[in-house]
Amino acid sequence: MDTTPQTTVGLPLIEAGQQVTVRVPATSANLGPGYDSLGLALALHDTLTVESLETDQLLFELSGEGADTLPQDASHLVVQAMEAAFDRLGYRHGGLKITAENVNPHGRGLGSSACAVVAAVSAANALVPLEGRRDRDWILQLTSELEGHPDNVAPAIFGGLALSWQDSDRYSSTCATVAESVVPVVAVPDFELSTEAARALLPASVGHHAAAMNSGRAALLIHALTQKPEFLHAGTEDYLHQSYRAEAMRPSAALIAALRKAGLAAVVSGAGPTVLILANGEAEAAEVVGFIEAFTAANTPDIDWRVMKLAVDVEGAKVELHRR
């Protein structure tokens, strides 16, 4: 579906003097075998604040991740997504002051673009009059269109473990509660990998045997994440994508192989190169952190790895609207 904004002449103007703040979690998609369908919200949050102005200016302030490399004008993804949302909602805006505080690393497989799109569309939806606002399912449809798939935007919107699917041009998602003992740990390297580059390495088709094996592991993974964390290692075995992408992120692939050999549930986070480990309990999470530190010091001393023990975000995008 075409999401390019059309002419805004004649559309109602949103009220000046409003300020909306949206807090959106990072996400990890795929989780091994759940390719393009499973996503987990992580307690690592970007914050977007948008103020509607009396003037026609666009003011953009960006801090944190990407502040030195991302544009701070109308070409920024946040602005483009807001324009698409206003157009779809049937409203136009005057001036905007946008303040983005980024914590989510960019180009690392933690859903940074989905985070930006969800924050932007949620902000635009909150700024229009009450009678024009839409629900979170509408936000899912538009953000999935903008991203091309729902696996990252769904957990960013709803929180928790999101199971998503597509029928024609309709996107759907349902959420499951993750067992309390599951502790996500991420190892973020100091190099980036674009989603497009990672997808380009995938074959056009896979064999029936691989597909059947992957289906079984994906089903087991949901059971492991929600009820039986002792099956996390078996449930995160993938047969569809990780082996094909390994050549584009050899340090990450080596770390995953070592972790899995040690019996730990390690996978590529999204398109990579971040490594996600789903630990069963705090003791195992501490073991994971120690293992990563020792392995990377011995095998990839030239790469700076950021290791973070996180929590599952259960709230998803949070929106607060204020009027002066």
C-alpha positions in Angstrom: 0.0 0.0 0.0 1.3 3.5 -0.9 2.1 5.4 2.2 3.4 8.5 0.5 1.7 11.6 2.0 -0.7 13.4 -0.4 -1.5 17.1 -0.5 -2.7 18.5 2.8 -4.6 21.5 1.4 -8.0 21.6 2.9 -7.3 19.2 5.7 -8.0 20.3 9.3 -5.0 21.6 11.2 -3.9 20.1 14.5 -4.0 22.4 17.5 -0.8 24.3 18.4 0.5 24.2 22.0 0.3 20.4 22.5 3.2 18.2 23.6 3.3 14.5 23.4 6.0 12.2 24.7 6.3 8.6 23.5 8.6 6.0 25.2 9.2 2.9 23.0 11.2 -0.3 23.8 13.9 -1.9 21.7 12.9 -5.2 20.2 14.6 -8.4 19.1 12.9 -10.2 16.2 13.1 -13.8 15.0 14.5 -15.3 18.3 16.0 -18.0 16.2 13.3 -20.0 14.4 10.5 -17.4 14.5 11.6 -15.7 11.3 9.6 -12.6 10.5 6.9 -13.7 13.0 8.3 -13.6 16.6 9.5 -10.5 18.4 10.4 -9.7 22.0 10.2 -6.2 23.6 13.3 -5.3 25.7 13.7 -2.8 28.5 15.9 -0.4 26.5 13.9 2.6 25.6 14.0 5.5 23.1 12.0 8.6 24.0 10.4 11.0 21.4 8.9 14.3 22.4 6.9 16.3 19.8 5.5 19.8 20.4 3.1 21.5 18.0 4.1 25.1 17.3 2.3 28.3 16.3 4.9 28.8 13.6 5.7 26.7 10.5 9.2 25.8 11.7 10.5 22.2 12.0 12.9 22.1 14.9 14.8 18.8 15.5 17.0 17.9 18.4 18.6 14.5 18.6 20.8 13.1 21.4 22.3 9.7 22.1 22.7 6.9 19.6 23.0 8.2 16.0 23.3 11.9 17.0 26.5 12.3 14.9 25.3 10.5 11.9 21.5 10.7 11.5 19.8 13.7 9.8 18.0 16.3 11.9 15.6 17.6 9.4 12.6 16.5 7.3 14.5 13.6 5.9 14.7 11.8 9.3 12.6 8.6 9.5 10.6 10.1 12.4 9.4 13.0 10.4 8.6 10.9 7.4 6.6 8.5 9.5 4.7 11.3 11.2 3.9 12.8 7.8 2.5 9.5 6.6 0.4 9.1 9.8 -1.0 12.7 9.7 -2.0 12.1 6.0 -3.6 8.7 6.8 -5.5 10.3 9.7 -6.7 13.2 7.5 -5.0 16.1 9.3 -2.2 18.5 8.6 0.2 20.2 11.0 1.9 23.5 11.4 5.4 23.8 13.0 6.8 20.9 15.0 9.6 20.7 17.6 10.9 17.2 17.8 13.2 16.0 20.5 14.6 12.5 20.2 16.6 10.8 22.9 18.0 7.6 21.5 19.3 4.7 23.6 18.8 1.9 21.2 21.9 1.2 19.1 21.4 1.7 15.3 22.1 -0.9 12.7 22.6 -3.7 15.3 19.4 -5.8 15.1 17.5 -4.3 18.0 14.7 -2.7 16.0 15.9 0.9 16.0 14.0 1.8 12.9 10.8 0.1 14.1 11.2 2.0 17.4 11.4 5.3 15.5 8.4 4.5 13.3 6.2 3.4 16.2 7.2 6.5 18.3 6.4 8.8 15.3 3.0 7.3 14.4 2.0 7.1 18.0 2.9 10.7 18.5 1.0 11.9 15.4 -2.1 9.8 16.5 -2.0 11.5 19.9 -1.8 15.0 18.5 -4.9 14.9 16.4 -8.3 15.7 18.1 -9.8 12.9 20.2 -12.5 12.1 17.6 -9.8 11.5 14.9 -7.5 9.2 16.9 -7.2 5.5 16.2 -6.4 2.4 18.2 -3.2 0.4 18.5 -4.3 -2.0 15.8 -4.4 0.9 13.4 -0.9 1.8 14.5 0.2 -1.8 13.9 -1.2 -1.6 10.3 0.6 1.6 9.3 3.9 0.9 11.0 4.0 -2.6 9.5 3.4 -1.1 6.1 6.2 1.4 6.7 8.6 -1.2 8.0 7.5 -4.0 5.5 6.7 -6.5 8.2 5.3 -6.6 11.8 7.9 -8.6 13.7 9.6 -5.6 15.3 6.8 -3.1 15.4 4.3 -5.4 17.1 6.4 -5.9 20.3 7.3 -2.2 20.3 3.6 -1.3 20.3 2.2 -4.0 22.6 5.2 -5.2 24.7 6.1 -8.7 25.7 6.3 -11.6 23.2 4.5 -10.7 20.0 3.4 -13.4 17.5 2.6 -11.7 14.2 1.3 -12.8 10.8 0.0 -11.3 7.6 -3.1 -12.0 5.4 -2.8 -10.2 2.1 -2.3 -6.6 3.2 -3.7 -7.1 6.7 -1.3 -7.5 9.6 -2.2 -9.1 12.9 -0.5 -9.8 16.2 -1.2 -11.3 19.5 0.9 -11.2 22.7 2.0 -13.9 25.1 3.3 -13.4 28.6 7.0 -14.4 29.0 7.9 -16.6 32.0 9.4 -14.5 34.9 12.6 -16.5 34.9 13.5 -15.6 31.3 16.3 -13.0 31.4 17.4 -11.5 28.0 21.1 -10.7 27.6 22.5 -8.9 24.6 26.0 -8.6 23.3 26.2 -5.6 20.9 29.4 -5.3 18.8 30.8 -2.0 17.6 30.0 -2.7 13.9 26.7 -2.3 12.0 24.9 -4.5 9.5 22.0 -3.3 7.5 18.8 -5.4 7.4 18.9 -5.2 3.6 22.4 -6.6 3.4 21.5 -9.4 5.8 18.3 -10.3 3.8 20.2 -10.4 0.5 22.2 -13.4 1.8 19.1 -15.6 2.2 18.1 -18.2 -0.4 14.9 -17.8 -2.4 13.6 -21.1 -1.0 14.5 -23.8 1.5 13.8 -27.5 1.5 10.7 -29.1 3.0 12.8 -30.9 5.7 14.3 -27.7 6.9 10.9 -26.0 7.0 9.4 -28.8 9.0 12.3 -28.8 11.4 12.0 -25.1 11.9 8.3 -25.3 12.5 8.8 -27.7 15.3 11.4 -25.5 17.0 9.3 -22.3 16.7 6.4 -24.1 18.4 8.7 -25.3 21.1 10.2 -21.9 21.6 6.8 -20.3 22.4 6.3 -23.0 25.0 9.8 -22.5 26.4 9.4 -18.7 26.6 6.0 -18.8 28.3 6.0 -21.9 30.4 9.1 -24.2 30.2 12.3 -22.1 30.0 14.3 -25.3 30.4 13.6 -25.9 26.7 15.0 -22.5 25.5 18.2 -24.0 24.1 16.3 -26.6 22.0 13.6 -24.1 21.1 16.0 -21.5 19.7 17.5 -23.8 17.1 17.1 -22.2 13.6 17.0 -23.8 10.2 16.0 -20.9 8.0 18.3 -17.9 8.1 21.1 -17.7 10.7 23.6 -20.0 8.9 23.2 -18.0 5.6 23.8 -14.7 7.4 26.8 -15.9 9.3 29.4 -14.8 6.7 28.3 -11.2 7.1 28.9 -11.2 10.9 31.6 -13.8 11.6 32.4 -12.5 15.1 28.7 -12.8 16.1 28.4 -16.2 14.5 31.4 -17.5 16.4 30.1 -16.2 19.7 26.7 -17.8 19.1 28.3 -21.1 18.2 30.4 -21.0 21.4 27.4 -20.1 23.6 25.2 -22.8 22.1 28.0 -25.4 22.5 28.0 -24.4 26.2 24.2 -25.1 26.3 23.1 -21.5 26.3 20.2 -20.2 24.2 22.0 -17.8 21.9 20.6 -16.4 18.6 21.1 -13.6 16.2 19.0 -10.6 17.3 16.9 -9.6 14.3 19.2 -9.2 11.2 22.2 -8.9 13.5 25.0 -8.4 14.4 23.8 -8.3 18.0 23.7 -11.6 19.8 20.7 -12.3 22.0 20.8 -14.9 24.8 17.7 -16.0 26.6 18.8 -17.1 30.0 16.8 -19.2 32.4 17.2 -17.3 35.7 19.6 -14.7 37.1 22.3 -17.2 37.8 22.4 -18.3 34.2 22.3 -14.7 33.0 25.4 -14.0 35.2 27.0 -17.1 33.7 26.2 -15.8 30.2 27.8 -12.4 30.9 31.0 -14.0 32.2 31.2 -16.4 29.3 30.8 -13.5 26.8 33.5 -11.4 28.5 36.0 -14.3 28.5 35.3 -15.5 25.0 35.4 -12.0 23.3 38.6 -11.1 25.2 40.3 -14.2 23.9 38.9 -14.3 20.4 37.8 -10.8 19.3 40.0 -8.4 21.3 39.8 -5.8 18.5 35.9 -5.6 18.8 34.2 -3.6 21.5 31.2 -5.6 22.8 28.6 -3.9 24.9 27.0 -6.6 27.1 23.7 -5.7 28.7 21.4 -7.8 31.0 18.0 -6.5 30.3 14.4 -7.3 31.2 11.4 -8.1 29.0 9.3 -4.9 28.5 5.7 -5.7 29.2 4.1 -2.3 28.4 5.1 -1.5 24.9 4.9 2.1 23.6 3.7 4.5 26.3 2.2 7.9 25.3 1.7 11.0 27.4 -0.1 14.1 26.0 0.0 17.5 27.5 -1.5 20.9 26.5 -0.1 24.3 27.5 
